[in-house]
Amino acid sequence: MEEYKDIIKSAAKKYNVCPSVVAGIISRESRAGTAAGLKDGWGDHGNAWGLMQIDKRWHKPRGAWDSQEHIEQGIRILQGFYHCFKQKGWSDEQSLEGGLAAYNMGIEKMDYNNVDAHTTGGDYSADVLARAEYFKNNGYNGSWCVLM
């Protein structure tokens, strides 16, 4: 993960997102590019691309698999989901949890009483937030962060 720290922080600052959350997603999705089954940046049977495993069935992957452009695309996707929940009147924390769950599985099957109910492993947002806490305590933080 350290190899990508500077571009994670740069992309996160550009979009006012905590780098710890971005690092948490990257850790969960691709193990910083080292996950078993990744081939040339592709995972999920050739459907997910890059460090943030952006699903080509829903989004056109941008940039090299380990580039800042790719990370920025993942952040914009997360922000879109986050704002969707904010518009529903959810708190910042609830919107982040919902946004993370939706990043993993979309909104179509969302259980609004248990956002992780249909996520991979049934714990996606909780796991990403736990990883984010670790990264926050290990230098992936910024004064611009609203959450985490």
PATORKOL-786880 format. One line per field, with one value per atom (N, C-alpha, C): x, y, z; residue number from 1; atom name. Coordinates in nm, 3 decimals. Atoms other than C-alpha are relative to their C-alpha. Layout:
px	(X,...);
py	(Y,...);
pz	(Z,...);
n	(NUM,...);
atom	(CA,...);
// end
This chain:
px	(0.082,0.000,0.086,-0.088,0.288,0.039,-0.036,0.375,-0.102,0.108,0.042,-0.042,0.041,0.025,-0.010,0.003,0.110,-0.115,0.110,-0.142,-0.136,0.124,-0.409,-0.029,0.020,-0.358,-0.032,0.025,-0.349,-0.142,0.136,-0.669,-0.104,0.094,-0.844,-0.014,0.005,-0.753,-0.076,0.068,-0.875,-0.152,0.144,-1.220,-0.050,0.038,-1.224,-0.049,0.032,-1.236,0.121,-0.111,-1.027,0.080,-0.083,-0.734,-0.009,0.013,-0.787,-0.115,0.114,-1.125,0.038,-0.045,-0.973,0.094,-0.093,-0.693,-0.075,0.082,-0.955,-0.067,0.062,-1.136,0.104,-0.106,-0.812,0.048,-0.042,-0.710,-0.101,0.105,-1.043,-0.014,0.027,-1.083,0.114,-0.111,-0.736,0.123,-0.118,-0.504,0.119,-0.101,-0.315,0.066,-0.048,-0.282,0.060,-0.064,-0.164,-0.099,0.102,-0.495,0.015,0.001,-0.507,-0.106,0.096,-0.680,0.010,-0.017,-0.578,0.093,-0.084,-0.440,0.005,-0.019,-0.297,-0.099,0.091,-0.518,-0.146,0.138,-0.834,-0.031,0.048,-1.029,-0.146,0.141,-1.380,-0.032,0.020,-1.355,0.009,-0.020,-1.237,-0.100,0.101,-1.516,0.042,-0.040,-1.337,0.144,-0.126,-1.043,0.070,-0.086,-0.758,0.002,-0.013,-0.671,-0.135,0.131,-1.029,-0.105,0.088,-1.181,-0.132,0.117,-1.418,-0.062,0.070,-1.679,-0.032,0.018,-1.673,-0.144,0.140,-2.037,-0.082,0.071,-2.138,0.074,-0.084,-1.848,0.108,-0.112,-1.591,0.128,-0.124,-1.256,0.088,-0.085,-1.027,0.141,-0.138,-0.650,0.060,-0.069,-0.392,-0.055,0.060,-0.496,0.047,-0.056,-0.276,0.030,-0.026,-0.298,-0.087,0.081,-0.427,-0.134,0.124,-0.685,-0.100,0.084,-0.820,-0.055,0.043,-0.833,-0.103,0.097,-1.011,-0.135,0.126,-1.273,-0.072,0.060,-1.332,-0.057,0.048,-1.365,-0.129,0.122,-1.621,-0.119,0.108,-1.824,-0.049,0.038,-1.817,-0.076,0.068,-1.915,-0.142,0.135,-2.211,-0.095,0.084,-2.345,-0.019,0.008,-2.265,-0.107,0.095,-2.463,-0.143,0.132,-2.753,-0.062,0.051,-2.786,-0.019,0.018,-2.736,-0.133,0.126,-3.031,-0.121,0.107,-3.238,-0.011,0.004,-3.162,0.086,-0.087,-2.905,0.111,-0.114,-2.629,0.125,-0.127,-2.272,0.050,-0.050,-2.178,-0.082,0.088,-2.482,0.021,-0.021,-2.422,0.131,-0.128,-2.061,-0.017,0.022,-2.165,-0.082,0.083,-2.438,0.076,-0.080,-2.204,0.101,-0.097,-1.942,-0.069,0.074,-2.198,-0.043,0.043,-2.334,0.118,-0.120,-1.979,0.025,-0.022,-1.961,-0.111,0.109,-2.306,-0.106,0.101,-2.499,-0.115,0.112,-2.822,-0.123,0.119,-3.066,-0.046,0.035,-3.054,0.020,-0.032,-2.986,-0.110,0.089,-3.145,0.030,-0.027,-3.176,0.005,-0.009,-3.206,0.130,-0.127,-2.883,0.078,-0.064,-2.665,0.096,-0.094,-2.418,-0.066,0.070,-2.685,0.033,-0.023,-2.612,0.140,-0.136,-2.248,0.083,-0.092,-1.962,0.042,-0.034,-1.912,-0.097,0.096,-2.203,0.059,-0.067,-1.957,0.081,-0.087,-1.818,0.025,-0.023,-1.876,0.069,-0.063,-1.786,0.148,-0.139,-1.467,0.084,-0.074,-1.363,0.024,-0.017,-1.422,0.102,-0.102,-1.214,0.139,-0.129,-0.934,0.037,-0.024,-0.973,0.053,-0.049,-0.924,0.148,-0.141,-0.597,0.084,-0.078,-0.480,0.005,0.001,-0.585,0.109,-0.102,-0.358,0.141,-0.130,-0.076,0.032,-0.044,-0.039,-0.089,0.092,-0.335,-0.112,0.097,-0.506,0.024,-0.015,-0.556,-0.087,0.074,-0.673,-0.131,0.119,-0.936,-0.115,0.100,-1.124,-0.120,0.124,-1.484,-0.031,0.028,-1.524,0.127,-0.113,-1.278,0.117);
py	(-0.120,0.000,0.126,-0.117,0.235,0.053,-0.038,0.236,0.100,-0.082,0.412,0.115,-0.098,0.638,0.142,-0.137,0.962,0.025,-0.024,0.916,-0.018,0.013,0.800,0.133,-0.126,1.114,0.115,-0.106,1.337,-0.008,0.019,1.192,0.030,-0.022,1.198,0.148,-0.143,1.561,0.074,-0.063,1.659,-0.007,0.021,1.521,0.009,-0.022,1.602,-0.128,0.130,1.236,-0.042,0.045,1.082,-0.109,0.102,0.888,-0.135,0.127,0.628,-0.083,0.071,0.538,-0.057,0.047,0.513,-0.119,0.111,0.294,-0.122,0.112,0.082,-0.074,0.062,0.021,-0.078,0.065,-0.059,-0.126,0.116,-0.295,-0.114,0.102,-0.479,-0.054,0.040,-0.484,-0.076,0.059,-0.571,-0.033,0.019,-0.603,0.078,-0.089,-0.311,-0.064,0.060,-0.503,-0.137,0.131,-0.828,-0.114,0.102,-1.018,-0.119,0.121,-1.374,0.017,-0.006,-1.396,0.124,-0.118,-1.052,-0.035,0.022,-1.069,0.131,-0.129,-0.749,0.106,-0.098,-0.546,-0.041,0.046,-0.743,-0.107,0.099,-0.938,-0.032,0.036,-1.078,-0.055,0.068,-1.302,0.096,-0.096,-1.010,0.113,-0.106,-0.774,0.123,-0.110,-0.555,0.040,-0.056,-0.328,0.079,-0.087,-0.189,-0.017,0.002,-0.118,0.006,-0.017,-0.017,-0.093,0.101,-0.298,0.060,-0.064,-0.079,-0.097,0.099,-0.298,0.055,-0.047,-0.263,-0.015,0.016,-0.373,0.125,-0.121,-0.043,0.128,-0.119,0.195,-0.032,0.017,0.246,0.030,-0.023,0.197,0.108,-0.110,0.498,-0.015,-0.002,0.521,-0.139,0.126,0.254,-0.059,0.071,-0.005,0.052,-0.048,0.155,0.150,-0.143,0.522,0.088,-0.096,0.832,0.020,-0.015,0.867,-0.110,0.113,0.522,0.021,-0.023,0.606,0.113,-0.110,0.934,-0.049,0.054,0.742,-0.076,0.073,0.511,0.094,-0.098,0.811,0.065,-0.063,0.975,-0.096,0.099,0.652,-0.005,0.002,0.636,0.126,-0.125,1.004,0.004,0.004,0.949,-0.077,0.078,0.679,0.072,-0.075,0.884,0.108,-0.109,1.181,-0.050,0.061,0.955,-0.022,0.024,0.860,0.130,-0.130,1.217,0.062,-0.054,1.318,-0.069,0.072,1.057,0.045,-0.051,1.244,-0.079,0.078,0.998,0.089,-0.072,1.124,-0.026,0.020,1.154,-0.143,0.135,0.826,-0.106,0.094,0.640,0.006,-0.018,0.783,-0.063,0.064,0.666,-0.152,0.145,0.315,-0.046,0.034,0.306,0.016,-0.022,0.451,-0.110,0.109,0.188,-0.130,0.122,-0.093,0.006,-0.016,0.044,-0.008,0.013,0.071,-0.148,0.143,-0.305,-0.068,0.077,-0.411,0.082,-0.084,-0.114,0.026,-0.039,0.028,-0.089,0.075,-0.205,-0.100,0.101,-0.474,0.051,-0.057,-0.236,-0.028,0.014,-0.331,0.120,-0.125,0.010,-0.016,0.028,-0.146,-0.071,0.071,-0.345,0.011,-0.029,-0.196,-0.110,0.106,-0.486,-0.135,0.128,-0.756,-0.074,0.065,-0.823,0.026,-0.026,-0.715,-0.128,0.113,-0.954,-0.029,0.038,-1.143,0.052,-0.056,-0.955,0.103,-0.092,-0.706,0.109,-0.086,-0.485,0.137,-0.135,-0.138,-0.006,0.012,-0.249,-0.035,0.040,-0.414,0.115,-0.113,-0.116,0.107,-0.101,0.118,-0.045,0.051,-0.106,0.016,-0.017,-0.105,0.148,-0.144,0.273,0.051,-0.040,0.313,-0.034,0.041,0.120,0.098,-0.089,0.335,0.142,-0.132,0.654,0.010,0.002,0.556,-0.026,0.029,0.480,0.093,-0.103,0.802,0.031,-0.029,0.798,0.090,-0.094,1.101,0.135,-0.133,1.463,0.097,-0.102,1.784,0.036,-0.033,1.819,-0.099,0.107,1.503,0.045,-0.024,1.537,-0.120,0.123,1.175,-0.081,0.090,0.925,0.084);
pz	(0.000,0.000,0.000,-0.008,0.075,-0.138,0.137,-0.296,-0.058,0.055,-0.364,0.093,-0.101,-0.058,-0.054,0.049,-0.237,-0.096,0.094,-0.518,0.068,-0.077,-0.273,0.070,-0.073,-0.065,-0.095,0.097,-0.372,-0.055,0.053,-0.519,0.107,-0.110,-0.182,0.030,-0.028,-0.122,-0.110,0.113,-0.469,0.015,-0.012,-0.385,0.144,-0.141,-0.010,0.068,-0.060,0.091,0.083,-0.084,0.367,-0.071,0.063,0.224,0.071,-0.073,0.496,-0.056,0.058,0.343,-0.136,0.131,-0.004,0.017,-0.026,0.131,0.050,-0.048,0.309,-0.114,0.117,-0.020,-0.079,0.077,-0.202,0.070,-0.076,0.076,-0.014,0.009,0.065,-0.142,0.138,-0.312,-0.066,0.078,-0.440,0.083,-0.086,-0.140,-0.057,0.060,-0.299,-0.122,0.124,-0.623,0.015,-0.023,-0.466,0.021,-0.027,-0.435,-0.095,0.082,-0.560,-0.108,0.109,-0.895,-0.086,0.084,-1.023,-0.115,0.118,-1.375,-0.077,0.067,-1.521,0.047,-0.057,-1.287,-0.001,0.010,-1.364,0.104,-0.096,-1.103,-0.028,0.012,-1.055,-0.140,0.129,-1.363,-0.118,0.108,-1.578,-0.003,-0.004,-1.472,0.080,-0.087,-1.215,-0.028,0.045,-1.289,0.109,-0.075,-1.089,0.150,-0.146,-0.730,0.069,-0.061,-0.657,-0.060,0.062,-0.870,-0.048,0.060,-1.070,-0.100,0.080,-1.237,-0.138,0.138,-1.616,-0.049,0.040,-1.635,0.032,-0.041,-1.472,-0.033,0.022,-1.540,-0.102,0.093,-1.813,0.078,-0.077,-1.635,-0.065,0.046,-1.661,0.058,-0.046,-1.637,0.012,-0.027,-1.570,0.129,-0.114,-1.313,0.135,-0.127,-1.046,-0.003,0.019,-1.147,0.089,-0.073,-0.973,-0.072,0.075,-1.253,0.038,-0.039,-1.165,0.143,-0.138,-0.793,0.006,0.004,-0.868,-0.051,0.049,-1.067,0.111,-0.111,-0.771,0.105,-0.098,-0.539,-0.049,0.054,-0.770,0.008,-0.013,-0.774,0.144,-0.142,-0.394,0.037,-0.033,-0.369,-0.054,0.056,-0.598,0.089,-0.091,-0.369,0.133,-0.126,-0.057,-0.009,0.015,-0.187,-0.019,0.013,-0.279,0.137,-0.135,0.087,0.079,-0.066,0.210,-0.042,0.049,-0.009,0.065,-0.070,0.176,0.145,-0.136,0.500,0.098,-0.087,0.634,0.056,-0.060,0.866,-0.085,0.071,0.738,0.017,-0.028,0.906,-0.071,0.068,0.772,-0.151,0.144,0.425,-0.044,0.034,0.431,0.000,-0.004,0.536,-0.120,0.116,0.272,-0.130,0.121,0.009,-0.022,0.012,0.081,-0.041,0.037,0.066,-0.146,0.138,-0.261,-0.096,0.083,-0.399,-0.030,0.016,-0.351,-0.080,0.059,-0.470,-0.071,0.061,-0.606,0.095,-0.085,-0.472,-0.024,0.037,-0.645,0.106,-0.100,-0.372,0.143,-0.130,-0.083,0.102,-0.115,0.248,0.090,-0.070,0.410,0.151,-0.143,0.755,0.036,-0.020,0.710,-0.130,0.128,0.436,-0.046,0.037,0.445,-0.027,0.011,0.418,-0.130,0.129,0.050,-0.056,0.048,0.027,0.007,-0.002,-0.034,0.144,-0.136,0.291,0.105,-0.094,0.449,0.094,-0.093,0.600,-0.070,0.080,0.324,0.064,-0.054,0.472,0.136,-0.132,0.825,-0.013,0.019,0.701,-0.057,0.057,0.487,0.107,-0.105,0.783,0.105,-0.093,1.012,-0.061,0.069,0.755,-0.006,0.006,0.718,0.133,-0.132,1.092,0.015,-0.003,1.065,-0.082,0.086,0.775,0.055,-0.062,0.952,0.106,-0.105,1.239,-0.052,0.060,0.996,-0.117,0.091,0.802,-0.119,0.111,0.563,0.051,-0.052,0.704,-0.065,0.055,0.606,0.074,-0.072,0.762,-0.070,0.077,0.487,0.022,-0.015,0.594,0.079,-0.071,0.692,0.090,-0.073,0.803,0.014,-0.029,0.951,0.042);
n	(1,1,1,2,2,2,3,3,3,4,4,4,5,5,5,6,6,6,7,7,7,8,8,8,9,9,9,10,10,10,11,11,11,12,12,12,13,13,13,14,14,14,15,15,15,16,16,16,17,17,17,18,18,18,19,19,19,20,20,20,21,21,21,22,22,22,23,23,23,24,24,24,25,25,25,26,26,26,27,27,27,28,28,28,29,29,29,30,30,30,31,31,31,32,32,32,33,33,33,34,34,34,35,35,35,36,36,36,37,37,37,38,38,38,39,39,39,40,40,40,41,41,41,42,42,42,43,43,43,44,44,44,45,45,45,46,46,46,47,47,47,48,48,48,49,49,49,50,50,50,51,51,51,52,52,52,53,53,53,54,54,54,55,55,55,56,56,56,57,57,57,58,58,58,59,59,59,60,60,60,61,61,61,62,62,62,63,63,63,64,64,64,65,65,65,66,66,66,67,67,67,68,68,68,69,69,69,70,70,70,71,71,71,72,72,72,73,73,73,74,74,74,75,75,75,76,76,76,77,77,77,78,78,78,79,79,79,80,80,80,81,81,81,82,82,82,83,83,83,84,84,84,85,85,85,86,86,86,87,87,87,88,88,88,89,89,89,90,90,90,91,91,91,92,92,92,93,93,93,94,94,94,95,95,95,96,96,96,97,97,97,98,98,98,99,99,99,100,100,100,101,101,101,102,102,102,103,103,103,104,104,104,105,105,105,106,106,106,107,107,107,108,108,108,109,109,109,110,110,110,111,111,111,112,112,112,113,113,113,114,114,114,115,115,115,116,116,116,117,117,117,118,118,118,119,119,119,120,120,120,121,121,121,122,122,122,123,123,123,124,124,124,125,125,125,126,126,126,127,127,127,128,128,128,129,129,129,130,130,130,131,131,131,132,132,132,133,133,133,134,134,134,135,135,135,136,136,136,137,137,137,138,138,138,139,139,139,140,140,140,141,141,141,142,142,142,143,143,143,144,144,144,145,145,145,146,146,146,147,147,147,148,148,148);
atom	(N,CA,C,N,CA,C,N,CA,C,N,CA,C,N,CA,C,N,CA,C,N,CA,C,N,CA,C,N,CA,C,N,CA,C,N,CA,C,N,CA,C,N,CA,C,N,CA,C,N,CA,C,N,CA,C,N,CA,C,N,CA,C,N,CA,C,N,CA,C,N,CA,C,N,CA,C,N,CA,C,N,CA,C,N,CA,C,N,CA,C,N,CA,C,N,CA,C,N,CA,C,N,CA,C,N,CA,C,N,CA,C,N,CA,C,N,CA,C,N,CA,C,N,CA,C,N,CA,C,N,CA,C,N,CA,C,N,CA,C,N,CA,C,N,CA,C,N,CA,C,N,CA,C,N,CA,C,N,CA,C,N,CA,C,N,CA,C,N,CA,C,N,CA,C,N,CA,C,N,CA,C,N,CA,C,N,CA,C,N,CA,C,N,CA,C,N,CA,C,N,CA,C,N,CA,C,N,CA,C,N,CA,C,N,CA,C,N,CA,C,N,CA,C,N,CA,C,N,CA,C,N,CA,C,N,CA,C,N,CA,C,N,CA,C,N,CA,C,N,CA,C,N,CA,C,N,CA,C,N,CA,C,N,CA,C,N,CA,C,N,CA,C,N,CA,C,N,CA,C,N,CA,C,N,CA,C,N,CA,C,N,CA,C,N,CA,C,N,CA,C,N,CA,C,N,CA,C,N,CA,C,N,CA,C,N,CA,C,N,CA,C,N,CA,C,N,CA,C,N,CA,C,N,CA,C,N,CA,C,N,CA,C,N,CA,C,N,CA,C,N,CA,C,N,CA,C,N,CA,C,N,CA,C,N,CA,C,N,CA,C,N,CA,C,N,CA,C,N,CA,C,N,CA,C,N,CA,C,N,CA,C,N,CA,C,N,CA,C,N,CA,C,N,CA,C,N,CA,C,N,CA,C,N,CA,C,N,CA,C,N,CA,C,N,CA,C,N,CA,C,N,CA,C,N,CA,C,N,CA,C,N,CA,C,N,CA,C,N,CA,C,N,CA,C,N,CA,C,N,CA,C,N,CA,C,N,CA,C,N,CA,C,N,CA,C,N,CA,C,N,CA,C,N,CA,C,N,CA,C,N,CA,C,N,CA,C,N,CA,C,N,CA,C,N,CA,C,N,CA,C,N,CA,C,N,CA,C);
// end
